[in-house]
Amino acid sequence: MQKKLLKSSLEKNLDVKIKTNMPAKKTTQRKPPAPSKKKSLGYYAKVNKKGGTGEKAGGGMTAKGVAKYRKDNPGSKLKTAVTTPPSKLKKGSKAAKRRKSFCARSKSWTSERGLAARRKWNC
């Protein structure tokens, strides 16, 4: 009988200790969206002279838009489109390789905006 009383009193004491020693819940703050989402949400559309969305946006970011993005995101390696015609690019140059890589990646793009970008890159 004494063992049962002792055990039940210990359990009560332990329960109280566990409840009082519980750490307080931390309030989590929402993280801002990833930098890559900024472009798709149109934060840099105002920099483009034409403005607008889709084909009206000009198929990519202007040099001014890229400069603003790189300022907002230090360490970014974002570059403007290679708009030089393929015939004037040296075969195997960095620009030619970037253009070729972009054209290969964007083959399946069918939206108005994607097609405008492909036109700008001379794909």
C-alpha positions in Angstrom: 0.0 0.0 0.0 2.8 2.4 0.9 4.6 1.6 -2.3 1.5 2.5 -4.3 1.1 5.8 -2.5 4.8 6.6 -2.8 4.7 5.7 -6.5 1.6 7.9 -7.2 3.1 10.8 -5.3 6.4 10.5 -7.3 4.4 10.4 -10.6 2.6 13.6 -9.5 5.8 15.3 -8.6 7.4 14.2 -11.9 4.5 15.4 -13.9 4.6 18.8 -12.2 8.3 19.1 -12.9 8.0 18.2 -16.5 5.2 20.7 -17.0 7.2 23.5 -15.3 10.4 22.8 -17.1 8.9 22.8 -20.6 10.6 25.5 -22.7 8.4 28.3 -24.0 7.3 28.0 -27.6 9.3 30.2 -30.0 7.3 32.4 -32.3 8.4 31.8 -35.9 8.6 34.7 -38.2 7.7 34.2 -41.9 10.7 34.3 -44.1 10.6 36.7 -47.1 10.2 35.0 -50.5 13.3 33.7 -52.2 15.1 36.3 -54.4 14.2 34.4 -57.6 10.5 35.0 -57.0 11.0 38.7 -57.2 11.5 38.6 -60.9 8.4 36.4 -61.5 6.3 38.6 -59.2 7.2 41.7 -61.3 9.2 43.7 -58.8 11.7 44.6 -61.5 9.1 45.2 -64.3 9.0 48.9 -63.5 12.7 49.2 -64.5 11.9 48.1 -68.0 11.1 51.0 -70.3 8.2 49.2 -71.9 6.7 47.9 -68.7 3.8 45.4 -68.8 3.8 41.7 -68.7 4.2 38.9 -71.2 5.4 40.0 -74.7 5.0 43.7 -73.7 7.7 43.2 -71.0 10.3 42.7 -73.7 11.2 39.1 -73.0 13.5 39.5 -70.1 15.2 42.0 -67.9 17.0 45.1 -69.1 20.6 46.0 -68.0 19.1 48.5 -65.6 16.8 45.8 -64.1 19.7 43.3 -63.8 21.7 46.1 -62.0 18.9 46.7 -59.5 18.5 42.9 -58.9 22.2 42.5 -58.3 22.2 45.4 -55.9 19.3 43.9 -54.0 20.9 40.4 -53.9 24.6 40.7 -53.3 26.6 37.8 -54.8 24.1 37.3 -57.6 25.5 36.2 -60.9 22.5 37.3 -63.0 23.4 38.6 -66.5 21.5 40.1 -69.3 20.5 38.2 -72.4 23.0 37.5 -75.2 21.2 39.6 -77.9 24.1 39.5 -80.5 23.0 37.6 -83.6 24.5 34.1 -83.7 26.4 34.8 -86.9 28.3 37.6 -85.2 29.3 35.5 -82.2 32.6 33.6 -82.2 31.9 29.9 -82.1 32.8 28.5 -78.7 32.9 31.9 -76.9 31.4 32.3 -73.5 28.5 34.3 -74.9 27.8 31.7 -77.6 27.8 28.9 -75.0 25.4 30.9 -72.8 23.1 31.5 -75.7 23.2 27.8 -76.8 22.5 26.7 -73.2 19.6 29.1 -72.8 18.0 28.0 -76.1 18.3 24.3 -75.1 16.7 24.9 -71.7 13.9 27.1 -73.0 12.9 24.8 -75.9 9.6 23.8 -74.3 8.5 27.4 -73.4 5.2 28.1 -75.1 3.9 31.1 -73.2 3.8 34.6 -74.7 6.5 35.7 -72.3 8.7 32.7 -72.9 8.5 33.1 -76.7 9.4 36.8 -76.4 12.5 35.8 -74.3 13.5 33.2 -76.9 13.2 35.8 -79.7 15.4 38.2 -77.7 18.0 35.5 -77.3 17.8 34.7 -81.1 16.7 31.1 -80.5 
